[in-house]
Amino acid sequence: MELRDKKVIVTGGARGLGRSMVDQLVARAATVAVFDLDARGLVELSAQQPDVHCVECDISDYDQVVAATARYHEQYGAADVLVNNAGILYSAPLVRLGPNGLERHDVAMWHKVLAADLSSVFYMTACVVEQMIATRTRGVVVNISSVSAGGNAGQSAYSAAKAGVNALTATWAKELSMMGIRVVAVAPGFTETESTKEALSETVLRETVKRVPVRRLGKPEEIAAGVIAVLENDFFNGKVFELDGGLII
Amino acid sequence: METVDVDERVAGVLSEVLQLPATKITDDLAMQDLEAWDSLKHMELIVSLEETFGQQFTFDEIVAMRSVREIKRVLRAKDAQG
């Protein structure tokens, strides 16, 4: 797909990895809209990228997604590309030894992570692809997965959500390819973002870097370049593009 | 487009996609009557018809084409439009 003048929605594009994707898409003359919960981040994004259409929306809330995508479609018509990037990173083992003995994984956090990292992808894709089909738009859906989808100790909820994202990628590619809609995923390894620093302690991060063959974290712009690559390559479909510096969990 | 030609080609596509003998492809055959003709199979059918007839259907046409009779009607209407 040639990205010039294509209508692209990036979820969670106000900061971090998503922001790098927005910058690279704008540089390729795509018409970008960002759906994000972070109102302050959207104000900053709007100041720095005035051509980007900013939508404040909690995409883990189905009703908000239905309303926000309907407004978008009314204004722009069907999107050509959806990048499901938004999500939260949360690390906790199934059972841990706390000050008062054994503690189970927080159930509220389990639901929150699944809602933010998996249900949101389902909601956004259903609403955006419905419009692609209705207008016979030959679009692309890019799901941002993670190397944790293979199972990462200490990340029950996050790993489960990302494994679900990979399963949806394969399922939707099989369902939608005949309509000319590709569905792909990009799975970053550990990357230099605020959310990585917030979710992992310095010690864990240092140990992680030692396990990465290239001995460093990925850069947001390297992950964004991966997203551009899978968008531009029309033969890439139903697969996960792993960008992890050679890390195998 | 000749009527016989359309009928034969439609029957051929449906027979192949829905895995039905050509004799079962009557004008009355409709999506609701055949379990195998679900929404995913319908999209496969639409794509096969587009390839066979060199046409692209609108979404409204895709929704309408839920019986053999309607498929033929849409194809003839498109043919008449040139």
Interface residues (C-beta under 8 A of the other chain):
Chain A: I133 A134 T135 R136 E175 M178 M179
Chain B: L40 M43 E44 V47 Q56 T58 F59
